[in-house]
């Protein structure tokens, strides 16, 4: 997916910022809708499909973290949080709620554009119909490497863009321990301890979907001193 066909939803209670972001992103090739608060965003989501949501955390009424959690109950649409908070714990809370990434205010518009495009590039591309599926078995879970799809029995397991990218990274190197630094680089994130900790959060969320007992992972293992490793059957 590229900016040429992506429909974004901007959610921010500040009318000036909302308008500036909408104009900037439209100039850069996106189709953009805007919502003034969480309630407005929920109404738009009922009637429209979006390729990504750019969501302010600090809003009156329902905040962005709560809205993210609500969206994740039914959708895997990528979510980028905008936050004025500098504390790592607040950003981690957003990732735990289901966000794919965060960007601290104030930020340069070009940085926002780079983050959006990076997340959209992580979305799975539909596989050709004639391509034979390559399946990886992980207990009760089947992972289709070609399509980037995860199944538990007859039910598809919904993966966020970041979770889908992590599965692609791990499935390309089964049985090999990948460091947090390497995973940050593969995800296209900035280097640093905050992003490495963010990867830990994403791994925890992925384990909940993959493992029968996420606290004692069998398939997405922690390798002491080396990182994480996918160990299929």
Phi and psi in degrees as a GROMACS rama.xvg file:
@    title "Ramachandran Plot"
@    xaxis  label "Phi"
@    yaxis  label "Psi"
@TYPE xy
-130.946  174.454  UNK-2
-64.734  -16.4102  UNK-3
-71.18  -20.0244  UNK-4
-131.775  14.7347  UNK-5
-93.7726  134.536  UNK-6
-106.344  117.531  UNK-7
-104.3  147.557  UNK-8
-113.994  120.186  UNK-9
-98.926  126.388  UNK-10
-122.786  110.869  UNK-11
-156.359  134.479  UNK-12
-79.149  -13.5813  UNK-13
-85.1727  110.685  UNK-14
-60.5847  -38.6039  UNK-15
-65.7465  -48.3421  UNK-16
-63.8585  -41.8267  UNK-17
-58.7818  -44.7901  UNK-18
-67.0933  -41.6737  UNK-19
-64.1705  -43.6427  UNK-20
-64.1949  -41.6362  UNK-21
-62.3605  -46.322  UNK-22
-63.9751  -42.9432  UNK-23
-62.3311  -44.9202  UNK-24
-72.1501  -34.6827  UNK-25
-62.8999  -42.0348  UNK-26
-61.5751  -24.4447  UNK-27
-98.966  19.2114  UNK-28
97.2128  4.04008  UNK-29
-92.9595  153.496  UNK-30
-90.5055  126.79  UNK-31
-129.13  130.867  UNK-32
-113.478  158.076  UNK-33
-134.964  145.989  UNK-34
-130.699  143.798  UNK-35
-86.8137  -18.1224  UNK-36
-161.864  -179.182  UNK-37
-63.9539  -40.6423  UNK-38
-62.4443  -43.2215  UNK-39
-62.8868  -41.743  UNK-40
-62.3175  -41.9431  UNK-41
-61.6978  -38.8029  UNK-42
-65.5763  -41.474  UNK-43
-64.6124  -38.4087  UNK-44
-67.6769  -24.6291  UNK-45
-68.859  -30.564  UNK-46
-110.869  -11.5851  UNK-47
-131.537  151.179  UNK-48
-100.589  134.648  UNK-49
-121.111  150.48  UNK-50
-88.8173  -17.565  UNK-51
-167.725  150.137  UNK-52
-120.374  129.442  UNK-53
-107.258  115.418  UNK-54
-129.016  123.576  UNK-55
-74.1781  137.717  UNK-56
-77.7665  -47.2112  UNK-57
-89.0356  98.6434  UNK-58
-134.539  149.538  UNK-59
-65.4135  150.138  UNK-60
78.3206  -133.149  UNK-61
-72.765  128.096  UNK-62
-85.4207  174.934  UNK-63
-66.9931  -32.2584  UNK-64
-66.9013  -43.5666  UNK-65
-63.8997  -41.9773  UNK-66
-63.8117  -41.3536  UNK-67
-57.2378  -46.3359  UNK-68
-60.6223  -40.3364  UNK-69
-66.916  -42.1062  UNK-70
-62.4758  -39.0587  UNK-71
-66.7784  -14.2372  UNK-72
-68.178  -25.0603  UNK-73
-131.947  -7.95495  UNK-74
-142.874  149.978  UNK-75
-110.434  16.2405  UNK-76
-54.201  134.251  UNK-77
-60.085  140.077  UNK-78
-128.059  126.321  UNK-79
-111.532  121.155  UNK-80
-91.0335  138.285  UNK-81
-107.554  124.437  UNK-82
-138.81  140.4  UNK-83
-88.9654  -7.41161  UNK-84
-77.7322  139.809  UNK-85
-101.262  -14.446  UNK-86
-69.8422  132.6  UNK-87
-59.1098  -37.7051  UNK-88
-59.8845  -36.4556  UNK-89
-68.1029  -37.7522  UNK-90
-69.1695  -39.8917  UNK-91
-61.3902  -38.3501  UNK-92
-59.4096  -39.2032  UNK-93
-66.1883  -41.0894  UNK-94
-66.3339  -39.8512  UNK-95
-64.6361  -30.7315  UNK-96
-72.6709  -17.1035  UNK-97
125.636  4.06361  UNK-98
-69.4716  152.146  UNK-99
-88.7361  -28.6373  UNK-100
-163.897  172.946  UNK-101
-141.677  157.437  UNK-102
-140.876  124.523  UNK-103
-83.4754  137.808  UNK-104
-82.2929  148.305  UNK-105
-77.239  154.898  UNK-106
-139.286  159.35  UNK-107
-81.0771  134.309  UNK-108
-51.9009  -35.9888  UNK-109
-63.8469  -35.0809  UNK-110
-66.3677  -39.7539  UNK-111
-59.9314  -44.2939  UNK-112
-60.7857  -42.7367  UNK-113
-63.8214  -41.5095  UNK-114
-64.2858  -43.6813  UNK-115
-60.9836  -48.6006  UNK-116
-64.6543  -35.3824  UNK-117
-64.6781  -42.4717  UNK-118
-66.9707  -43.1132  UNK-119
-62.9621  -34.2907  UNK-120
-66.9881  -23.6083  UNK-121
-80.3446  -10.0217  UNK-122
-68.5125  138.77  UNK-123
-61.9856  137.779  UNK-124
-89.8413  138.54  UNK-125
-62.6892  135.307  UNK-126
-81.7803  154.058  UNK-127
-64.4773  142.803  UNK-128
-60.4495  -34.6099  UNK-129
-81.8356  -7.2997  UNK-130
-71.301  125.45  UNK-131
-70.9813  133.629  UNK-132
-67.4652  141.608  UNK-133
-109.403  110.575  UNK-134
-102.12  141.053  UNK-135
-116.222  129.038  UNK-136
-98.8037  128.569  UNK-137
-132.413  76.9658  UNK-138
66.1091  -124.3  UNK-139
-79.028  -4.27054  UNK-140
-103.474  139.393  UNK-141
-115.027  135.105  UNK-142
-118.581  119.838  UNK-143
-87.0616  106.901  UNK-144
-65.5908  -39.4975  UNK-145
-66.4254  -44.5752  UNK-146
-90.0402  -13.1336  UNK-147
68.3877  32.2168  UNK-148
-111.972  143.149  UNK-149
-116.307  135.738  UNK-150
-128.087  140.232  UNK-151
-119.956  105.349  UNK-152
66.2021  -127.395  UNK-153
-95.968  3.86112  UNK-154
-106.108  132.134  UNK-155
-76.7286  139.985  UNK-156
-94.6901  117.257  UNK-157
-73.0657  127.386  UNK-158
-113.963  138.205  UNK-159
-71.6069  170.014  UNK-160
-58.3031  -41.8672  UNK-161
-70.052  -40.5898  UNK-162
-63.0904  -40.8677  UNK-163
-63.0396  -40.5808  UNK-164
-66.4825  -41.0127  UNK-165
-60.5634  -41.9863  UNK-166
-64.1568  -38.603  UNK-167
-63.5812  -40.9961  UNK-168
-64.7638  -48.5477  UNK-169
-67.8345  -40.6556  UNK-170
-68.9883  -20.8082  UNK-171
-76.9839  -18.3902  UNK-172
-133.777  57.1069  UNK-173
-62.4067  138.722  UNK-174
79.4024  3.02735  UNK-175
-112.516  129.494  UNK-176
-74.7798  129.703  UNK-177
-114.977  127.187  UNK-178
-71.5346  158.68  UNK-179
-61.6999  -37.1086  UNK-180
-60.5606  -42.9853  UNK-181
-66.7447  -40.4248  UNK-182
-63.7744  -39.8189  UNK-183
-59.3575  -44.2785  UNK-184
-64.6873  -43.2151  UNK-185
-64.7074  -31.9388  UNK-186
-79.8599  -7.51461  UNK-187
76.7592  27.4661  UNK-188
-95.5213  163.755  UNK-189
-68.9739  147.128  UNK-190
-73.865  155.705  UNK-191
141.014  160.967  UNK-192
-64.3531  -33.7216  UNK-193
-62.4283  -42.4241  UNK-194
-71.1463  -33.3529  UNK-195
-65.9403  -39.0923  UNK-196
-67.6575  -35.9331  UNK-197
-61.4937  -37.3527  UNK-198
-62.5767  -39.8413  UNK-199
-57.1109  -41.1061  UNK-200
-64.3512  -43.6716  UNK-201
-64.8174  -37.146  UNK-202
-63.1241  -43.2565  UNK-203
-59.879  -43.8923  UNK-204
-65.7755  -39.3941  UNK-205
-66.321  -38.135  UNK-206
-61.7507  -34.4731  UNK-207
-62.1975  -28.6832  UNK-208
-90.1477  -20.9806  UNK-209
-101.198  -38.3637  UNK-210
-99.1892  147.235  UNK-211
-73.1252  -31.6649  UNK-212
-131.412  92.1469  UNK-213
-59.7164  -24.3154  UNK-214
-76.7785  -19.5499  UNK-215
-128.11  72.6142  UNK-216
-64.6492  134.106  UNK-217
-98.9427  -34.9741  UNK-218
-105.231  -35.2153  UNK-219
-110.506  87.7655  UNK-220
-91.7018  151.924  UNK-221
-92.4481  125.601  UNK-222
-105.325  111.019  UNK-223
-53.9444  125.789  UNK-224
77.8344  -1.16624  UNK-225
-125.759  -29.5095  UNK-226
129.676  -135.054  UNK-227
-122.913  151.781  UNK-228
-142.697  135.647  UNK-229
-90.1052  123.928  UNK-230
-121.611  86.2458  UNK-231
-70.8183  166.712  UNK-232
